């Protein structure tokens, strides 16, 4: 059985992505095959496509992507089409959304995942496009804000990059947890972030959020735009600086920060998302979380979607319609 997929065989610009007919994967005993309806073009996929970090090259391949990683796409939504003979968690026809992780594969008409992978039934009332836009951003936000920062009601949070895919989720989550939220973004996105629950907006083109001494209990840098050293002045004495973009050195600084110093640098990766996806559905059901979609592209225009993401001006998520 053949399927369409966006394949890349070398690192480089968006033009390395090419839609081809390839062999569809077959589910093993504990796997489900999902007919993918939608995926997303993310900053993470950009980094993987370019191979521009040492960590990416170690995982994906030193000189070119290994064969099993040549289809990108880490967020998916669709319908379970087939199940392996030992699968008990899902059945054909289930609407699902999930995270493929380093295995990628979302830019294809079918992908196989273990039934215990980061896959869950999609939130009721959402389209496939909306569901896939609520995978990595909200689950990463939950990991950093709740699990790592232990955010409490009444604390003050600054979200840097508040209009991006992770930023729009972080604003909503921090508000749902009872925090006072300051969104740091360009002025053109002020109305958007206020509609998501931000109490205050800092236009970074006009004002430096870090000039506000001791103003925040948590600074969540969702795009790697700053540094811990720069954020420290804006943090309270026991404040936490959360950063999602960086290399191996930040793991070391995170470990050091857990033991020494009152202010903390928090770095990490949210890979296991099964439980978090269930919580995302619950947040959607009670109206505390909603999808934010900037643009939609058909699979045939995947390179153009990546070019748009590389401009750094997307608002929320860029969705890839796999069936179009």
C-alpha positions as CSV (number, residue, x, y, z in Angstrom):
1,X,0.0,0.0,0.0
2,X,1.3,3.4,-1.0
3,X,0.8,6.8,0.6
4,X,1.8,10.4,0.2
5,X,4.5,11.8,2.5
6,X,6.7,14.9,2.7
7,X,10.2,13.5,2.6
8,X,13.6,15.1,3.1
9,X,16.9,13.4,2.4
10,X,19.3,16.1,3.4
11,X,19.4,19.0,5.8
12,X,18.7,22.4,4.5
13,X,16.1,25.0,3.6
14,X,12.4,24.3,3.2
15,X,13.0,23.4,-0.4
16,X,14.5,20.0,0.7
17,X,11.0,18.9,1.5
18,X,9.4,16.9,-1.3
19,X,6.0,15.2,-1.4
20,X,6.4,11.6,-2.8
21,X,4.6,8.3,-2.9
22,X,6.1,5.9,-0.4
23,X,5.2,2.6,1.2
24,X,2.7,3.0,4.1
25,X,3.8,1.5,7.4
26,X,2.2,-1.7,8.8
27,X,1.2,-1.8,12.5
28,X,2.9,-4.3,14.7
29,X,1.1,-6.3,17.4
30,X,0.9,-3.3,19.9
31,X,0.7,-0.5,17.3
32,X,-2.1,1.5,15.8
33,X,-2.1,2.9,12.3
34,X,-3.5,6.4,12.2
35,X,-4.9,7.9,9.1
36,X,-3.5,11.4,9.6
37,X,-5.8,14.3,8.8
38,X,-3.7,17.1,10.1
39,X,-0.2,18.0,11.3
40,X,1.7,21.2,12.0
41,X,4.7,23.1,10.9
42,X,6.6,23.9,14.1
43,X,9.9,25.5,15.2
44,X,11.0,22.0,16.3
45,X,10.4,20.7,12.8
46,X,12.5,23.6,11.4
47,X,15.4,22.7,13.7
48,X,15.2,19.0,12.7
49,X,14.9,19.9,9.0
50,X,18.0,22.1,9.2
51,X,19.9,19.8,11.5
52,X,21.2,22.9,13.2
53,X,22.0,21.6,16.7
54,X,24.4,19.0,17.9
55,X,21.6,17.2,19.7
56,X,19.6,17.0,16.4
57,X,22.5,15.6,14.5
58,X,23.1,13.0,17.2
59,X,19.5,11.8,17.1
60,X,18.7,12.2,13.4
61,X,22.0,11.5,11.7
62,X,25.4,13.3,11.5
63,X,25.6,14.2,7.8
64,X,22.0,13.5,6.7
65,X,18.8,12.3,8.3
66,X,18.6,8.5,8.8
67,X,16.0,6.8,6.7
68,X,13.6,6.3,9.6
69,X,13.6,10.0,10.3
70,X,13.0,11.3,6.8
71,X,9.3,12.2,7.3
72,X,8.9,15.1,9.7
73,X,5.8,16.1,11.6
74,X,5.6,15.7,15.4
75,X,1.9,16.7,16.1
76,X,-0.9,14.7,14.5
77,X,-4.7,14.3,14.6
78,X,-6.7,11.8,12.7
79,X,-8.6,8.5,12.9
80,X,-7.4,5.0,13.9
81,X,-7.5,3.0,10.7
82,X,-6.0,-0.3,11.8
83,X,-4.8,-1.9,15.0
84,X,-2.3,-4.6,15.8
85,X,-3.7,-7.9,17.1
86,X,-2.7,-7.2,20.7
87,X,-4.0,-3.6,20.9
88,X,-6.6,-3.0,23.6
89,X,-6.5,0.8,24.1
90,X,-7.9,1.9,20.8
91,X,-10.2,0.6,18.1
92,X,-10.7,1.5,14.4
93,X,-12.7,4.6,14.0
94,X,-11.4,6.3,17.2
95,X,-10.6,10.0,16.6
96,X,-7.2,10.7,18.1
97,X,-4.5,13.3,18.6
98,X,-0.9,12.8,19.7
99,X,2.8,13.4,19.6
100,X,5.2,11.3,17.5
101,X,8.4,12.6,19.2
102,X,11.7,12.1,17.6
103,X,10.2,9.4,15.4
104,X,8.2,12.2,13.5
105,X,6.2,10.8,10.6
106,X,3.2,13.2,10.8
107,X,3.7,14.6,7.3
108,X,2.2,11.5,5.8
109,X,-1.2,10.0,5.2
110,X,-0.5,7.2,7.7
111,X,1.7,6.8,10.8
112,X,2.1,3.9,13.2
113,X,2.4,4.5,16.9
114,X,2.6,2.1,19.9
115,X,-0.8,2.1,21.7
116,X,1.0,3.4,24.9
117,X,2.7,6.2,23.0
118,X,1.7,9.9,23.5
119,X,-1.7,9.3,21.8
120,X,-5.2,10.0,23.2
121,X,-8.8,10.4,22.0
122,X,-9.2,13.9,20.6
123,X,-11.2,16.5,22.5
124,X,-14.9,16.5,21.7
125,X,-16.2,19.2,19.4
126,X,-12.9,20.0,17.8
127,X,-11.9,19.5,14.2
128,X,-8.7,17.5,13.4
129,X,-6.9,20.8,12.6
130,X,-7.9,22.2,15.9
131,X,-7.0,19.1,17.8
132,X,-3.5,18.8,16.4
133,X,-2.7,22.4,17.3
134,X,-3.3,21.5,20.9
135,X,-0.7,18.8,21.2
136,X,2.9,20.0,21.9
137,X,2.2,23.6,23.0
138,X,-0.2,22.8,25.9
139,X,1.5,19.6,27.0
140,X,4.9,21.4,27.1
141,X,3.3,24.3,28.9
142,X,1.8,21.8,31.5
143,X,5.2,20.2,31.9
144,X,7.1,23.5,32.6
145,X,4.5,25.5,34.5
146,X,3.0,22.8,36.7
147,X,5.5,20.0,37.0
148,X,8.8,22.0,36.9
149,X,7.9,25.5,38.1
150,X,5.1,24.4,40.5
151,X,3.2,27.5,39.6
152,X,0.8,28.6,42.3
153,X,-2.4,30.8,42.2
154,X,-1.5,34.4,42.7
155,X,2.0,34.2,41.3
156,X,3.1,36.6,38.5
157,X,4.2,35.1,35.2
158,X,5.8,36.7,32.2
159,X,5.4,34.7,29.0
160,X,8.1,35.6,26.4
161,X,6.9,34.8,22.8
162,X,3.3,34.9,24.0
163,X,1.8,34.9,20.5
164,X,3.5,31.7,19.3
165,X,2.2,28.1,19.5
166,X,3.7,27.4,23.0
167,X,3.2,31.0,24.1
168,X,-0.5,31.1,23.3
169,X,-0.9,27.8,25.3
170,X,1.2,29.1,28.2
171,X,-0.8,32.3,28.5
172,X,-4.0,30.3,28.8
173,X,-2.6,27.7,31.2
174,X,-1.1,30.3,33.5
175,X,-4.4,32.1,33.6
176,X,-6.2,28.8,34.3
177,X,-3.9,28.1,37.2
178,X,-4.8,31.4,38.8
179,X,-1.6,33.4,37.9
180,X,-1.3,37.0,37.0
181,X,-0.1,36.9,33.4
182,X,2.0,39.3,31.5
183,X,2.4,38.5,27.8
184,X,5.6,39.7,26.1
185,X,5.1,40.0,22.3
186,X,4.9,42.6,19.5
187,X,2.2,45.2,19.7
188,X,0.3,43.7,16.7
189,X,-0.4,40.6,18.8
190,X,-1.6,42.5,21.9
191,X,-5.3,41.9,21.2
192,X,-4.8,38.2,20.6
193,X,-3.0,37.5,23.9
194,X,-5.5,39.6,25.8
195,X,-8.3,37.5,24.4
196,X,-6.5,34.4,25.7
197,X,-6.4,35.8,29.2
198,X,-3.3,37.9,29.6
199,X,-3.7,40.6,32.3
200,X,-0.9,42.8,30.9
201,X,1.0,43.1,27.6
202,X,4.6,44.2,27.1
203,X,5.4,45.2,23.6
204,X,9.1,44.1,23.3
205,X,9.7,46.6,20.5
206,X,9.0,49.5,22.9
207,X,9.8,48.2,26.4
208,X,12.2,45.7,28.0
209,X,10.3,43.4,30.3
210,X,13.5,42.7,32.2
211,X,13.8,46.3,33.4
212,X,11.0,45.6,35.9
213,X,13.0,44.7,38.9
214,X,11.5,41.8,40.9
215,X,8.3,41.9,39.0
216,X,7.8,38.1,38.3
217,X,7.8,34.9,40.1
218,X,8.2,33.0,36.8
219,X,9.6,34.1,33.4
220,X,8.7,31.5,30.8
221,X,10.9,32.0,27.7
222,X,9.0,30.0,25.1
223,X,11.3,30.9,22.2
224,X,14.8,31.1,23.7
225,X,14.9,34.9,23.1
226,X,16.7,35.8,26.3
227,X,19.1,34.5,29.0
228,X,18.9,33.6,32.6
229,X,21.4,36.4,33.4
230,X,19.1,39.0,31.7
231,X,15.9,37.6,33.4
232,X,17.3,37.5,36.9
233,X,16.8,41.2,37.6
234,X,13.1,40.8,36.7
235,X,12.6,37.7,39.0
236,X,11.7,37.7,42.6
237,X,14.4,36.3,45.0
238,X,13.0,32.8,44.5
239,X,11.9,33.2,40.9
240,X,12.1,30.6,38.2
241,X,13.3,31.1,34.6
242,X,11.9,28.5,32.3
243,X,13.5,28.0,28.9
244,X,12.7,25.4,26.2
245,X,15.3,26.1,23.6
246,X,19.0,25.4,24.1
247,X,21.8,22.8,24.1
248,X,23.4,20.3,26.5
249,X,24.9,23.1,28.6
250,X,21.4,24.1,29.8
251,X,20.8,20.6,31.2
252,X,24.0,21.1,33.3
253,X,22.8,24.6,34.4
254,X,19.4,23.2,35.3
255,X,21.0,20.5,37.5
256,X,23.3,23.0,39.1
257,X,20.4,25.4,39.7
258,X,18.4,22.7,41.5
259,X,21.0,22.6,44.2
260,X,22.6,26.0,44.3
261,X,21.1,29.5,44.2
262,X,17.7,30.7,45.2
263,X,16.6,31.7,41.7
264,X,16.3,28.7,39.4
265,X,17.0,28.1,35.7
266,X,14.6,25.3,34.5
267,X,15.3,23.5,31.2
268,X,14.1,20.2,29.9
269,X,12.1,18.4,27.3
270,X,8.5,17.2,27.4
271,X,8.5,13.8,25.5
272,X,6.0,11.6,27.3
273,X,2.6,13.3,26.8
274,X,-0.1,10.6,27.2
275,X,-1.3,11.8,30.6
276,X,-1.0,15.5,29.6
277,X,-3.1,14.9,26.5
278,X,-6.0,13.7,28.7
279,X,-5.6,16.9,30.8
280,X,-5.7,19.0,27.6
281,X,-9.0,17.5,26.7
282,X,-10.3,18.3,30.2
283,X,-9.2,21.9,29.9
284,X,-10.8,22.2,26.5
285,X,-14.1,20.8,27.9
286,X,-14.2,23.4,30.7
287,X,-13.4,26.3,28.4
288,X,-10.0,27.0,29.8
289,X,-8.0,26.2,26.6
290,X,-8.7,26.8,23.0
291,X,-6.8,26.3,19.8
292,X,-5.1,29.2,18.0
293,X,-4.5,28.7,14.3
294,X,-2.8,31.2,12.1
295,X,-2.7,29.5,8.7
296,X,-3.5,26.2,7.0
297,X,-1.6,24.7,4.1
298,X,-2.2,21.5,2.1
299,X,0.5,18.9,2.2
300,X,1.6,19.8,-1.3
301,X,2.6,23.2,0.0
302,X,4.6,21.9,3.0
303,X,7.8,23.9,1.9
304,X,5.8,27.1,1.8
305,X,4.4,26.4,5.3
306,X,8.0,26.0,6.6
307,X,9.0,29.2,4.9
308,X,6.3,31.0,6.7
309,X,7.2,29.6,10.1
310,X,10.8,30.7,9.5
311,X,9.7,34.3,9.3
312,X,9.1,34.2,13.0
313,X,5.8,36.0,12.6
314,X,3.3,33.2,13.0
315,X,0.5,33.6,15.5
316,X,-0.3,30.4,17.3
317,X,-0.1,27.3,15.0
318,X,0.4,26.6,11.3
319,X,-1.6,23.6,10.3
320,X,-0.9,21.1,7.5
321,X,-4.0,19.5,5.9
322,X,-2.7,16.1,5.0
323,X,-5.7,15.1,3.0
324,X,-5.8,18.2,0.8
